[in-house]
Amino acid sequence: MVQLIVGKKGKGKTKCLLEKVNSEVKSILGDVVFLDKNTSHMYELNNKVRLIVVPDFMIDTEEEFVGFIAGIISQDHDLQQVYVDSFLNVSGIGEGGILPIIEKLEKFSDNFHIDFILSISMDETELPESVRKNVVTSL
């Protein structure tokens, strides 16, 4: 499943995402990955969570981001959850908007039983209609 935490910049999405990952990691049996744009939240994450700083891997396009996610999945068969902070920044979303990449993440989720939790700096009303069902928190 793909879950979205949405709201304008500065509304507290990252705090919400960090609280969710830290509470979930206590009861989860598989591995948890947190993708971010920098290391600023490293010490706020539970030590069982693997932090990956996406810009370190020179991801510029959504195709590269999807390939990056595929690589993470292929190397960790115990992967259960992937959290992505600043989704619009780290995913390289282009002209096509967020719908194509979210559809690909949903396919990954279905095929590999991985939950994706994304923080998106957009108001819920700005999201495509078909994606609004995935919103779990709107700030």
PLY file of the C-alpha trace (Angstrom):
ply
format ascii 1.0
element vertex 139
property float x
property float y
property float z
element edge 138
property int vertex1
property int vertex2
end_header
0.00 0.00 0.00
1.06 3.57 -0.63
0.15 6.05 2.08
0.47 9.81 1.77
1.10 12.47 4.38
0.27 15.75 2.66
0.29 19.44 3.46
1.98 22.67 2.52
5.63 23.27 3.43
6.17 23.85 7.15
2.98 22.13 8.34
4.72 19.28 10.24
4.77 16.43 7.73
8.31 15.36 8.60
7.52 15.24 12.32
4.46 13.11 11.56
6.53 10.81 9.32
9.26 10.41 11.97
6.70 9.59 14.68
5.09 7.01 12.40
8.36 5.28 11.45
9.61 5.19 15.03
6.37 3.72 16.37
5.99 1.20 13.52
9.57 -0.10 13.67
8.97 -1.44 17.18
6.34 -3.93 16.02
7.51 -4.71 12.49
9.31 -7.96 11.70
10.97 -6.88 8.44
13.37 -4.11 7.52
12.51 -0.41 7.34
14.17 2.17 5.08
13.87 5.96 5.38
14.75 7.98 2.26
15.58 11.64 2.82
17.25 14.59 1.14
19.94 14.93 3.86
21.09 13.52 7.21
19.40 16.14 9.39
16.96 13.61 10.89
19.52 10.86 11.48
19.43 11.12 15.26
15.63 11.29 15.39
15.28 7.86 13.76
15.24 4.59 15.65
18.56 2.79 15.11
16.74 -0.12 13.42
15.76 2.17 10.54
18.17 2.42 7.61
18.57 6.03 6.48
19.42 6.58 2.81
20.30 10.08 1.61
18.97 10.03 -1.95
20.97 12.99 -3.39
24.18 11.06 -2.57
23.18 8.71 -5.40
22.66 11.50 -7.98
18.98 10.76 -8.63
17.68 13.39 -11.06
14.64 11.88 -12.78
11.63 9.85 -11.77
12.91 6.94 -13.89
16.16 6.96 -11.92
14.20 7.13 -8.67
12.05 4.14 -9.62
15.20 2.23 -10.59
16.75 3.21 -7.26
13.71 1.85 -5.41
13.88 -1.36 -7.48
17.53 -1.74 -6.49
16.73 -1.31 -2.80
13.96 -3.90 -3.06
16.13 -6.38 -4.97
18.86 -6.24 -2.33
16.62 -6.65 0.73
14.13 -9.50 0.66
13.05 -8.64 4.22
12.08 -5.08 3.31
8.66 -4.28 4.72
8.33 -0.48 4.76
9.86 2.44 2.87
9.38 5.98 4.16
10.16 8.90 1.86
10.47 12.41 3.26
10.37 15.36 0.84
9.02 13.06 -1.87
8.71 15.80 -4.49
12.37 16.76 -4.01
14.01 13.33 -3.89
11.97 11.57 -6.59
12.85 13.80 -9.53
9.22 14.17 -10.58
8.94 15.78 -13.98
6.17 17.13 -16.18
3.97 14.06 -15.74
3.30 14.84 -12.08
3.09 12.39 -9.22
0.51 9.98 -10.63
2.83 7.79 -12.77
5.38 7.31 -10.01
2.75 6.56 -7.37
1.23 3.96 -9.70
4.67 2.31 -10.01
5.12 2.34 -6.24
1.69 0.70 -5.90
2.83 -2.07 -8.27
6.00 -2.56 -6.21
3.85 -2.68 -3.10
1.53 -5.31 -4.57
4.31 -7.44 -6.03
6.69 -7.37 -3.07
4.36 -6.67 -0.10
6.10 -3.44 0.84
4.36 -0.41 2.31
5.41 3.03 1.06
4.73 6.07 3.22
5.43 9.39 1.49
5.43 12.97 2.70
4.33 15.32 -0.07
4.42 19.12 0.09
1.06 19.62 -1.59
-2.39 20.38 -0.33
-4.75 17.42 -0.58
-6.91 19.32 -3.08
-3.92 19.63 -5.45
-3.50 15.86 -5.71
-4.95 13.89 -8.62
-8.37 12.50 -7.70
-7.22 8.87 -7.99
-4.42 9.43 -5.44
-6.53 11.10 -2.74
-7.68 7.70 -1.44
-4.10 7.12 -0.27
-3.99 10.17 2.03
-3.69 9.09 5.67
-2.79 12.50 7.11
-3.60 15.91 5.68
-2.03 18.87 7.46
0 1
1 2
2 3
3 4
4 5
5 6
6 7
7 8
8 9
9 10
10 11
11 12
12 13
13 14
14 15
15 16
16 17
17 18
18 19
19 20
20 21
21 22
22 23
23 24
24 25
25 26
26 27
27 28
28 29
29 30
30 31
31 32
32 33
33 34
34 35
35 36
36 37
37 38
38 39
39 40
40 41
41 42
42 43
43 44
44 45
45 46
46 47
47 48
48 49
49 50
50 51
51 52
52 53
53 54
54 55
55 56
56 57
57 58
58 59
59 60
60 61
61 62
62 63
63 64
64 65
65 66
66 67
67 68
68 69
69 70
70 71
71 72
72 73
73 74
74 75
75 76
76 77
77 78
78 79
79 80
80 81
81 82
82 83
83 84
84 85
85 86
86 87
87 88
88 89
89 90
90 91
91 92
92 93
93 94
94 95
95 96
96 97
97 98
98 99
99 100
100 101
101 102
102 103
103 104
104 105
105 106
106 107
107 108
108 109
109 110
110 111
111 112
112 113
113 114
114 115
115 116
116 117
117 118
118 119
119 120
120 121
121 122
122 123
123 124
124 125
125 126
126 127
127 128
128 129
129 130
130 131
131 132
132 133
133 134
134 135
135 136
136 137
137 138
